Amino acid sequence: MKKFGKCIVVLQYPVMWSLVILVIFFSHSVMSQDATKNELPNFDSPAVFQVTQPVDHGEGPMWDGRKNLLYFVDIHAGRVLSYNYDSKKVSFVTLKGDVSSVIPAKKNENILVLGLDRSLMAIEWDGQNDVKSKRVLTTVAPQFPQSRFNDGKADKQGRLWVGTMGFENPQTRQLAPNQGALYKITKDTFLSPKIEIAPVNISNGLTWNKANNKMYYIDTPSKKVMEYDYDDEKGDISNPRVSVDIEKFPSVTGSPDGMTIDNDDNLWIALFGGGSIIKVNPVTGQLLQVVPIPARDVTSVMFGGPNLDILFVTTSRRGLTDSERKTSNAAGSVFGVTNLRTKGSPAHFVDLVDNARRANILAEILINTNELFAQPLPNEVSNALVQSTEASQNYVVQQPQRTSEKEDVPAFWGAILNTIRNFF
Ligand SMILES: *[C@@H]1O[C@H](CO)[C@@H](O)[C@H](O)[C@H]1NC(C)=O
């Protein structure tokens, strides 16, 4: 009876209650203002960072977790580059011709299989010092002498799936149509690799799902990702259908180029001319995410890093005008993207050659491999951030003051480099 009475007394003071409500309201709005003011950065969004200095036309990122190396190519410069994740050092070798799709051998991490024009090469390179040996494994498409190898990947069994494209006029960018094909190259079919898909225009990205019963494939100008049933035991593809149609995404531009897949079976596709990479569900064809990259022509993607959670992205600066290059001065670099809340699986390596010296003696008789190699590189001073030494043909990125190696630079070039350094 007493308690009830008190309650009634309290309710009898409407002025006091109004004040209490006002105080609660104000304190709440002040608090929420504070929260806005101190809003933390959005740690959920992807972080894009520059990994290397720009090259002309970067392509074909390939992570080898055995060595913590990311291989990639500068196609028209004939360069195979390696980025050492631990030392942050970039090394390269130069071949004579257009290079593509570097894939290490399963049984020897120093053997790399790569495309050189229309030929498939094996080189013995530790990713740092000089090339020890090199062999031509096979040459394809004699009917299209100006066509060349482009993107390629090894399947789980170590077979190489690698495609070609027709000649592209560097000035007009006009492409000789229907001259490309996707080849499957195995240990037993070096000299007559089987054509799996033809004709194509620009054979590009390919990858397999986790269950390893589907293969995805991009012929760039088609602007589509095709899906095939995949028989891993036989290495057969069948039943082609459209999985992703880039033109159905109004928010993106450009053409699909290189591609990889994450552990959730979503595709990551580089958009050449589209300044971005996209994440797509290949089952529903739905666009899940767009990550802008600071370069218009994004060429390829691959998960790497010790935890396979960095998406390495290659780009090109080749098609940019001089003024575009000034405003887009990181174009051509390899970028890394973190915070994607997914990761990849280790790449498959080719099981074609164990030893470059012994590989395919028949092919060796046909082609003098030495002719395919450029003369030793002159030291380069065009980029003040790049120091090159004739001895190692290595250069360092993001570490311009590598004083310990100054002595390696011949006096003349050393003087020029110093002038450039002092100027900046
Ligand atoms: C290749 O490009 C040409 C010219 O645009 C086109 O007519 C042809 O259908 C394309 N080929 C394929 C296989 O998509």
The ligand as an SDF file (V2000), in Angstrom:
LIG
                    3D

 14 14  0  0  0  0  0  0  0  0999 V2000
   36.8920  -12.9850  -83.2580 C   0  0  0  0  0  0  0  0  0  0  0  0
   36.7050  -11.6410  -83.6210 O   0  0  0  0  0  0  0  0  0  0  0  0
   36.0290  -11.4740  -84.8600 C   0  0  0  0  0  0  0  0  0  0  0  0
   36.0540  -10.0040  -85.1920 C   0  0  0  0  0  0  0  0  0  0  0  0
   35.4820   -9.2560  -84.1660 O   0  0  0  0  0  0  0  0  0  0  0  0
   34.6280  -12.0530  -84.7560 C   0  0  0  0  0  0  0  0  0  0  0  0
   33.9600  -11.9220  -85.9810 O   0  0  0  0  0  0  0  0  0  0  0  0
   34.7340  -13.5230  -84.3720 C   0  0  0  0  0  0  0  0  0  0  0  0
   33.4530  -14.0590  -84.1660 O   0  0  0  0  0  0  0  0  0  0  0  0
   35.5670  -13.7040  -83.1150 C   0  0  0  0  0  0  0  0  0  0  0  0
   35.8230  -15.1230  -82.9050 N   0  0  0  0  0  0  0  0  0  0  0  0
   35.4260  -15.7800  -81.8380 C   0  0  0  0  0  0  0  0  0  0  0  0
   35.8070  -17.2090  -81.7650 C   0  0  0  0  0  0  0  0  0  0  0  0
   34.7990  -15.2700  -80.9330 O   0  0  0  0  0  0  0  0  0  0  0  0
  1  2  1  0
  1 10  1  0
  2  3  1  0
  3  4  1  0
  3  6  1  0
  4  5  1  0
  6  7  1  0
  6  8  1  0
  8  9  1  0
  8 10  1  0
 10 11  1  0
 11 12  1  0
 12 13  1  0
 12 14  2  0
M  END
$$$$
